[in-house]
Amino acid sequence: MESIKSIYRIGNGPSSSHTMGPKKAARQFYEQNKDANSYRVTLYGSLAATGKGHLTDVAILSVFPERALEIIWKPEELKEKHPNAMTFEALDGKGEVLKEWTAYSIGGGAVVDDQTKVAESHIYPFKNMDEVLRYCNRNGMHIWEVVEAYEDKDIWDYLREVWGVMEAAVERGLENEGVLPSHLKLPRKAASYFIKANAYIGSMKKRAEVFAYALAVSEENAAGGKIVTAPTCGSAGVMPAVLYYLRSQHNFPEVKILRALATAGLVGAVVKMNASISGAEVGCQGEIGTACAMASAATTQLFGGTIFQVENSAEMGLEHHLGLTCDPVAGLVQIPCIERNAFAAARALNHNAFAMLNDGRHRISFDKIVQTMKQTGHDLPNIYKETSTGGLALFSGMADDDV
């Protein structure tokens, strides 16, 4: 498995696969071909279908500020390796191709090409969660200790930075008001939800706060703010909401929060290795489902759950999002993405309660759910995989006449 740093990437929204990934690929190509006269970029599949809503063209154009750049959109053409494909071409003065490179934005801001050897980036010797649990059981370790054992020495400094960005995104989102950028004219809700939370007591107050925290980060992401993929931009509100809520309610020290992030990161890495965290490949179950699994695992660890209860929580987080489609209205990371973060955060807290009431034994393992999610994603029609050609996306003109 890859480093959990591949799950937690710091950057600007609104999309890790459609904004962060293409910008990273564009920068890499430009750095290697600065002497070209002009450039051409062809976007395929999901990148082309929802690229304008996700600001893919803006992200790529920002890398070539002084050069002529042509962007070609081919949503109907799918590349075999991944639906988020893009081809960069460096051209001479006559328009002849000097250099050509095809890259794939595979989710979470990660970019690969046809020569990428996945095994080269692996730092963990485990293939799945079952192997992680067996290793922990043999060595008397918790899951976060596995992260400490195999990651670089700077992992805790990295996670401390991640947590700082998450906290800041929550707090900015609770203060910022107004309308999110796009023709949908979607108003921010986090600030009002947080204010209204103070009017309640007990469980209603707590649930309103969780909703507010998740909305805050998701709205910051939609506005292009600085966030952390967890595991993607579209699902970036779940982990911060849950951890911010638990810290404020139970005064968990920073070291406990960082260990929870470590465990959650390993859960995300297992999904990424054995299935996908890309909405364009497996639908929203790979994004929100994985985020909920991560937050569920983190919560159960914070409350003293065993490694088996943590695994049970993660399993529920993914299982109960199976089949979730990715059909963003107008290709924007707004409807239904923002609200899904809020509900997934609330679900994560419920999964913890359910897991802590049992001994962690259950019939369907996390690894089996990951495989089920992968197959379900492959079985989903392309109209439900971040192409904005089916489902809720068909209501893309709803902002014009709705009251």
N, C-alpha and C positions, 0 to 999 in steps of 0.2 A: 504493500500500500504506500501511497504517497505521503509526504509530510502533511500534517494538518494545516500548515501554512497555505496549502493549496485550497483549503476550505474557507479560511479566513483571509480574504484579500481586501485591503483598504483602498478605497477609490470613490469615484463619484458615480451616482446613478444616472439614468434610471434602470439600466440593464447590464448585468455582468456579461452575458453572452452577446448582446447586441451593441453595447456601448464600450465597456471596458476591454473586452476581447479584441474587437476590430481595431480599437485605438492602439492597443499593444502591438498587434500584428502590423499595422500601418507604420508605427514608429520603428519597428524592427526592419521592415523593408526599406524605409526611407534612409535609415542610418547606413545601410549597405549599398544604397544606390543614389547618393546625394548628387552625383554628377549628371544624372539623366536630364534631358531637356523637358520632358513632361511625363505624366503618369496616367495610368488607366486602372480602375478597380472595378471588377465585375462581382456583384453580389448575387448569390444563388439561394434558392429555397426560402427558408424562414427568414434569413437575414434580409432578403429582398422584399418578402411579403410584408414584414412589419418593421423594416428598417427605418422608415421615415418617422413612424410613431415613437420608436425607441431612440431616435437621434443618432442612428448609425452613420449617416452621411455627415452630420455635424462633427462627430468624433473623428472620423477619418480626415475630413477637410482641415481640422485643427492641426494635423501633423504636417500638412503640406502648405504652409501659409504663403510661400513665395513661388510656388510652381503651378503650372497648369495641371489640372486634374479633372479627368472625366470619370463619372460613376455610371455604370451600366447596371440596370436592375433586371434580374431574371428569376422571378419567383416560381415560375413553372418548372425550372430545371433543378433537379436534385442530384447532388453528388453522393456517391455510394458510402463514403466514409462517415459523413455527418451532414445533416440538413443545414447547418450554419457554416456554409462554405464561401470563400472569397478568393479571387485570383487577382494578384497585383502584377502590373506590368510597368517596367521602366522603358521609356521610349526615347529615341534620338531625335534630332531635328527633322528627319524625314518621316517620322512616325513609325520607324522600324523598332521592333521589340529587342531591347538589349538584355533584359532579364525578366523572367517570369517565375512567380511563386504562388502556389495555392496553399491556403491555410484554412484551419477549421477552428471556430470558437466553440469549444465543447462544454461550456458552462462554468460558472464561477469565475469568469475572467481568464480561464486557461486557454492557451492556444497551442495547437499541434499542427504538423504537416504530414505529408505522406512518408517522410523519412523518420518521423519520431518513433523511438523505441520506448514503449511504456515502461519496460522493466528497468531502464536506466534511471528513472526517477523514484524508484521504490526505496524506502528506507526501513520499512517494517517487513519482517519475514512471514507475516500472517496473510492468509488468503481471505479470511472471513471472520465474523464475530465469534464463531464457535472456537476457532483456534486462539483467539485473544482470550476468551474465557478460560480455556483449558490451561493456557500459560499462566494466567492470573491465579487460578486455583492451585496449580502445582507450586507456585512461588509465594503464595500468601499475599498477593498484590491486589490493589484496586486498579481500575482501568487507567486512571490518570497517571499512575506510576509507570505504566507501560509507555505512555507518551514521554515521560521524563527519561526513561531508560534508552529510548531509541532516537529521539529528536536531538538536534544540536543544542549546545549549552545555552544558547540565547533564546530558547523557546519561551521561558517565563517572561523575559523582557518583551518578546514579541506579543505574547498574550496580554501583557499589561498594556501595551499600546493599543491592541485590539479593543480591550475593555474600555479604555479611555475614549476611543472614537465612538464606541457604542453609547456610552453615557452621554457624551456631548450631543449625539444625534437625537437621543430622547429629549434632552433638555432644550435643544433648539426647536424641536418639533412641538414641544408643549407651549412655546412662546410665539412661534410664527403663526400668523393667521392670514386670511385672504383666500385667493383662488389659485389653484394649481395651474401651471402653464399647459395650455392645449385648448382646442376648440370646444372641448366638453365643459369647460368652465366649472370644474368640480371644486367645491369649497373644502378647505381643510376642516377637519373635525376634532383633532386631538386636543386643542386648547379648550374648546367648549366641553368636551367629555371630561377633561381633568377638573375643570371648575365645577361641573355638575356632580362629580364624584363626591365633593365635599358636602353636598346636600343629603347624602345618604349615610347610613351606618351599616356595620356588619358586612355580610357577604356581598351585598349589592355595591357598597362602596369599594370593596376590594376588586370586584370584577370590573367595575367602571375604570378603575385605575389601570388594570392590566390592558383593557381595551385602549385607553388613552396612550399608554406607552408604545404599544404596537403601532397604532395609527401615527404617532409622532414620527417614528423612524421611517415608516413606509411613505409618509407624505414628504419627508425630507428626501427620500430616494427619488420619488416621482418628480421632485423639483430639481433634481440634479445635484443634491447635496452630498456631502462626504459621509459615507457609511461603510459598513463592513459586510462583505458577502458572508452569509451564514445559512446555507452554502451559496446562495445567489443574491443578486440585488433585489429581485422580485420577492424574495422571502426573507429579506434582511431585518424585518421588524420583529420576528418571533423570538429569537434568542435574547436580544437586548431587553424586550418587554418583560420576559419571564425573569431574567436575572436582576434587572433594575427593581422589579416588584419585590422579589425575594430579599434583596439586600435591604430595601427600605422597610419591609415588614418584619424581618427577622435579624437584621443587623449582622449578616454574615460578613466576616472580614474579607479583605481583598484576596488573600491567599486561597480561601475556599472558592471564591468566584472563579479564579484563574484555573483551579483544578477542575471545576465543573466545565469550564470552556475546553479544557484539554480532553476530557471524556467525550463531550459532545463532538469535538472535532474528529475524534477517532470514529465515532458513529457515522459522521458524514463521509469520512474517507472510505469506510467499508461500502457504503452505498455507491460512491463514485467509482470505485474499482469494479464492483460486481454488477452494477446497473447503470444509472445515469442520474445526474442532477440537472440535466438540461431539459427545459420545457419544450424545446423544439424537437427533442428526441423521444421523450416519454410522457409529455404533458406535465401539468402542474403538480401531479403526484410526486414527481422527482424533485420539485422545488419546495413547495409548501409541506409536502409529506415528509421530506427529509428534514426540513427545518423543525417540524413538530417532533420528529423522532429525536433530534438532537436536544431540543429543549426539554423533552420528557426525561431523557437520560440524565441531563444536567440537574434537573430538579430532584430526581430520586437520589442522586448521589449526595446532593446538599443536605437532604434529610436523613442521611445515614443508611441508605439502602445498600443491600449486598450487590455484588456484581451481577447476580442473576435477576434481582429486582430491577436493576438499571437496564439490563437487556430486555426485560419484559416491558418496561416503560417505552423503550425505543421501538420495540416491535409494535406496540399499540399505536404509537405516533404515526408510523408508516402505514400500518394495516388499515386504519380508519380513514385514510385518504386515497386508497386504491381506486384507480379509475378517474381521478380528478383531472378534468380537461384544462388545457391552456388555450383560452379563447378571449384574449384581451380586446376590449372594445376600442376600436380605432387604432389597434396596435400599440396602445399606451399601457404603461405599467400603473394603471389607476383603477379601472373597473374590470374585473372584480378583485384585482390583486391586493389592494390596500386592505379591504375588509377581511380577506382571507387570512392575512397576517394576524389580525386581532382574534379571530376565532381559533386559529391554530395555537396561539399563545394560551388561550383559556383552556383548550383541550389538553395541552401539555400538563397543566396543573391537575387536571382530572386524572390523567394517566398515572401521575405520581401517586395520587390517593388510592387508586385502584391497585397499583402494584404493591404499595406498602401494606395493604390489607391481606396480601397472600405471601407465600414463601418464594415467589419467583418462578415456580414451576408452571409451565403452560404447554399446550400441544403443538402450536405452530411457532417455530423459532424465528428470530429476526432474520437470519440468513434465508429462510424459505420465503419470508415476506419480500425481501429484496429481490429474489428471483421472480416472484409473482409480479412485483411491480414492473420489473424489466419486461416480462412477457406481455403484461397488460399494456404497457406503453407501446410496444411494437405492434400490438393488435389494434390500437387506436387509429382511426382514419387521420390523415394528415390535416384535415380541417380543424382538428382539435389539438394540434401540436404547434402552437405559436405562429400560425399563419393568418389568423384573424379572418378566416373564411367560413367559419361555422359557429354554432352555439351563440353565446352572448355577443360575440363580435358582429353578428348580423344587425345589431342595434346600434351601429356606429353613428347614426345620425340622430340619436335620441335627444341630444342636447338642444336641438333646434326648436322643438315644439312642446316638449314636456313641461308641465306646470309643477 
